[in-house]
Each structure stands twice: as C-alpha cells, then as structure tokens.
C-alpha cells in the first residue's frame, strides 16, 4: 500500500505555500492584526479564489470535495504563516458539521455554497473550548448546548472579547439562549458530529503547530547564519547546532503522526487515539521549538521587533485549543489500556 501524498495534493500544497508567502508575510500580518477586527475581507476573498474555502465542500455545492488528508497539508502551511482561525474553523470543521446534516435540511446546501464562494465565515463553539474563536466576523455560529447542535445568527448573541497570549487571536465568550427554533439536531443525533468536530479541531491545531515549529526553526537557522560571535557565525558552534537539531528531529517524528490521524479521519476509521497522539506530539515539538529557538536568539527573540515572537505565541495559544495535554493524554491512555487494544506495528493501519 502507498501512504504517500499524491502529486495533486503536493501541487495544491505548494500552490498554497507560494500564495501565503506573498499574501501572509509577517509585515502584512502585523498590519492586519492591528485593524479593528483583524480579519481583512480582501484576504478572505483571495482564499476563496485559491479554492481554499471550498476545499472540502461537496462538488454539488460548488466546492472541490476533498478531505482531511488534503486539509492536514493546508493547515501546516497556514500554521507556518500564522493565519487566523477563521480558515480551518469555517472551511474544515464547520463544513464537516454542515455535511453531517440530513441532505434535505434547509441550512445545509445554502451555507455550504456560501462557504465555497467565500461569502460566509462560520464560528464553531464546542464544549471543550470555553471561548469561541473569530465569532466577531462570523455570519453564522454553530454552538453546542447539552450535546445538541444549534445554529445562531450573530445578531442574536452577546460577544465578550477575551485577550489571548497571542494578540493575533480573537477569542470571545458567547452568551446566548438555546431554543427549539435554533436547534438543528438533538443530542443523540449530534453526538457523532461533535465527536468528529473535536477530532478535526484537535488535528487542525496539531497541523498548525507543526507549521509553526517549522517556521520557528527556519527563523533560527537564518539568524544563526548571520549573527556572529567571537568572529564566527553563531551557527558554527556545536551547542547551537544541537539545539536546532533537537527541534528538527522532534518535528520529523511528529509530522507523520498527524498524517496518520488525517488518514484515519479521511477513511472513516476510529481516529480519536491518533488525533490525540498527533496533538501531543505537535505540542511537544512546538514547545521545544519555541524554547530552543528563543535561546538561540537570546532575550531579543521575545521582543515585538522580531518575527519569532509571533509564532511562539501562536504555538503557546494553540497548545490548549481543542483539548489540552491532560485531555489528550487521558484519551490515549483509555484507548491503549482497554482490553484487546490493537497495539504494535502490525496494527498501525487497522481499526
């Protein structure tokens, strides 16, 4: 069996990488984050033109009909450039929730079409996240109450902004009233959708942290190639090489774990243990990247003037999104310690 990414998937990833290298440069991101809402409509329109907003929207609704293995590559590129939460929340997690509605549901087709064309952003509120990201620019909010799935107009909720360690993030407490009118699915019917949303949200943050780790490593390598001490470039010292090599190794081992989780999700196999493993591995990689890369830069790496702090803060913020380390460790432990758990190399691609 061949588990490598296809030529089409790699081509799509490379196209997105080239696009973000121009449109999500650090200096542009800084300017956007200092605006009122921090989410420029022009950039969202460009995402739609690139096909990113319709990546997993079904073809009959105007999308590309692709899946989780495609998204795990895109999320890494979005993380590399610290792109805002709207993209994965609206175009990956929310799309999956809408696709899970019955075909005849009146909200399903219209909102999928709006997302594909870039006319709508959707914020998702899951019980594991007490704060909802990018609720201030959402055209629709999908929220959970006692396990049920509700859809609300932004005008019918009260938003209270909450500061994040990452000033680029926009987090809100959402106060709202659940009613029969805004309930899409009751708790039993919505349970598998919310479980899948949790897995996709955790995988999305894991993939973004992999991208962030790579960006921090690249910045540190570039810095050590220019900075000199004792008449030699910093990167020539063995201790510095070891710091960055440790990050590269940790990242290299974490990346296929995220790809494995995406494979499980995309093929309808039990994915929770793989997703939690991916989140844990990515969190460790990004934490080490932040620590070692800032050590290479010195204290100035934390200052606003250097780009490194942008990616460090985003990695710290995402570490607790869609489940913290304790939550995901408990999920892995529960799966591994249950009787008859499929463990060992021979069970890698079995249920």
N, C-alpha and C positions, 0 to 999 in steps of 0.2 A: 504494500500500500504506500501511496505517496502523500505525505502530510505537508509538503511544502506549499507555499502560496503560489497561485497561478500567475502567469505572465500578465494577465489583465489586472489582477489585484495589485501586483507590484507597480504596474504602469499607473494605475489610479493613485496609489500612494505617492509615487514620485511626482505626479502632476500636482497633488495637493501640497507636497513639500515645497515645490517651486513657487506655487501661489502664495503660501504662507510666508515664505522667505522675503517676499516683497511687501505683501499687504499686512503682515503682522510683525513687522520689525519692532524691536524694543522701543525706539523713539516714537513710533506711531502708537504703540500700545500705551505708553505713558500719557500721550496727549489724550487718547480716548478715555482712559480711566479718570482723568481729571474733569471730564464733562459731567453734566447733571446726572444722566442715567448711566454713563459709561458704556453704553451699547449702541454704537452708531448704526443707523438704518442702512447706510451705504455699504458697510462691510457685510451685513446680513444679505443684502441684495446680491453681492458678489459671491457669497457662499451658495446662494440659490443658482446663480449662473454656472457655477462649477459643478452643480449636481449634488452637492453635499447634503442639502436639506431634504432631498428626495431619495437619499441613498437606500433606505430600507422601506420606503413607501412602495406598496404594490404597483405594478406597471399599469393596472387598470385605473389607478388614481393619479397617474402622471409621474410615478417615481421609477427608480431603477430596479426595485425588487431584490436588492442584495441583502446580506445577512450579517451575523455577528462576527464572522471571521474577517469580513471586509472592514467592519467598524473598529475592530481591535487595532488594525493598522492605522486607520484615520485618527483614532483617539491618541495614539502615540505622537503623531505629528502635531495635533492640537496641543498636547501637553508640552511638546518641545518649544512651542511659541507662546505658551501660557494663554491660550484663547479662552474666552469666557465660558461659563457653564451652560449658556442657552443652547449651544450647538448639540452637545450629547444629550442633554435633558429633553430638548424638543424633538430632535431628529432621530434619536435612537430609543431612549426609554419611553417617551410619550407615544411615539409611533407604535411601539410594540404593545402598549396598553390599548391603543385605539384599534389595532389589528385584532386584538383579542375579543373585541365586542362582536355581538352577532352581526352577520352580514347586513341584515335589514335595519340595524339600529340607525336612527336619524342623524346621529352625530358622527358616525364612523367615516363615511365617504367624504362629506364636505370638509372636515378638518384634516383628513389625510391629504386631500387635494390642496388645501391652503398651505400646509407644511411643505409639500413638494415644490410649490411655486414661490416659497419664501414669504407668503403673506401672513403667516402666523408663527408665533412662538408660544410654546406651552410649558408651564412650570409644573413640576411634579412634587407633591408633598407626601412622603412616606413616613410612617411612624418612627422609623429608625433615625430620621433626620428631623429634629425639632424645629429647624429653620429651613425655609424654602428658598432656594437659590433663584435669583433673577425673576422673582414674582412681580417686580415693578414694571417689567416690559412684556409680560405675558398677555396674550389675548384670551387665554383660557387656562384655568388651573384645574389639574386633576389631583384630588385630595382624598385621603383615607380617613374614615371615621368608623371605629369599631369593626374594621375589616371590610366595610363597604367602599365602593368606588363612587366618588362624587365628582361632578364637573360644575365649576362655578365661573361666572363672569367676574372679571376683576373689579367691576363696579360694586359687586355685592359683598366684598370682603374688606377688612381693615388690615392694612400692612403697617408693621412697625419695624423700621430698619435696625439692624444689629451689626455692629462693627466686627470685622474679622482681622486676624493677624495679617492676612493678605488684603491690602487695600483695593485690589482689583476685583475681589469678590463682592457680590451684592446679596446679602442674606436678610431674610425678613421673617418675622413672626406673623402668621396669618390667623386672624380671628374671623370666624365665620359660623354660620348656623346650618347644620345639616337638615335637609328637608326631603320629603319624598319626591319633590319636583326636581331637585338637583342630584338625586341618586341614580347612577347608571346601572350598577349591579349590586345585589346584596352581598353579604359577607361570604357565604359559601361559593357563589359564582365568581366573586372577585379574588378569592384566595390564591388560585394559581397565577393570576395576573400579577398580584402584588409580590408573590414569591419570585416570579421571573423578573419583575422590575427591580427588586432588591439585588438579584444576581447581576443583572445588566448594569445597574448603578455602581456596584462594587467593582465589576470588571472595568467599567469605564474609568473610574478613578485610578485603578491599578495601571491601566494602559497609559493614562496621562502622567502618572508618576514615573513610569519608565521613560517617557519622553522628556520629562523634567530632569531626570537623572542624567540622561544623555546630554542635555543642554548644559547642565552644570559642569559635567566632565569636559565638554568641548571648551567651555569658557576657561576652565582651569588650565587645560592644556595650552590654549592660546596665550594665557597670561604667563605661564612658566616659560614659554618660548621667547618672550620679550623681556621679562623682568630679569635684571642682573643683580647678583650679589658676589662680592669678592672677585669681580671681574669675569664671572661666568654666568651664563643664563641659569635661572633657577631650576629649569627642567633637567639640568645635567647632574643634579645632586641625587644620589641614590635614595635618600629618605623621601624626597618628593616623588620620585618615580614609584616608590612602594605605595604611597598614599593614593595615587591616582590609579595604579594597577589594581589595588584592592577594590576600588569602585567599579572598574571595568569588569572585573571577574564577577562581582555581585550582580551587576546589571546583566551580564551574559547568561547567568544562571536563572535570573528572574524572568527574562523575556519569554522563553519557551513555555513557562508555566502559565503565563497569561494567554498564550496562543492555544494551549491545551484547554483552558477554560472556555475560550471562544468556540473551539471545536465542539465541545460538549453542548453548549447552548445552541449552536447553529444546527446540530443534528438531533436535537430533542432528547438528549441523554441526561441522566442525573448530573447536575452541574454544580450544585452548591459547594461541595467539598473542593472542587477545582477552582471555583471562583474565590473562595476564602483563602486557599493556598496562594493564588495569584495576588490577592490583596496584601497578604502578609509578606510575600517575597518582594513585591514592589515597594511596600512601605519601608522594609529594611534597606533596600537598595537606595531609595531616595534619601533616607535619613543619613546613611553613610556618605552619600554624595554631598549632601549639604554640609556635613561635619568636615569631611576631608577637603572639599573644595574651598570652604571658607578658611580652613587652616592654611591652605596654600596661598590664598590671597592675603592673609593676615586680617586684622580687625577691619580694614577698609572694605573688605568684601561684604560687610553688612550695611554699609552706607548707601544712601539713596542714589549717589552718583554712579555706582557700579551696577551693571545689569544683574549680577549674580543674585542679589537680594530678592529680585522679582521672582526668580524660580525657586529659591529656597522657601520663601514664604508661601508660595502656592503649594509646594510639596507638603509643608507642615499642615496647611489648612486641609488638604485632601486626605491626609492620614486618618482623620476622624470622620470623613464623609462616608455615608453608606456603610456604616459599621466600623468600630474601632478595632484595635488589635485584640482586645479581650473577647469581643463578639466573634470575630473570625477564628480565633484560636479554639473557642468553645465549639464552633461548627465543625472544625477539622477533627477535634478530639471525639466528638459524638459519632462522626462518620467512621473513624478509624477503630474505635473501641467497641462498636456494636458487633454482636455475634455474626460470624460469616462475612465480615467485611472483605471485599476484594482487594487484597494488598499484594504488592510485589510487582516486578517488571511485567510479568505475564498478564497483569490486569490493567495495564496502562490505558488501553483503548477498549475496555469492556465496561458494561454497566456495573 
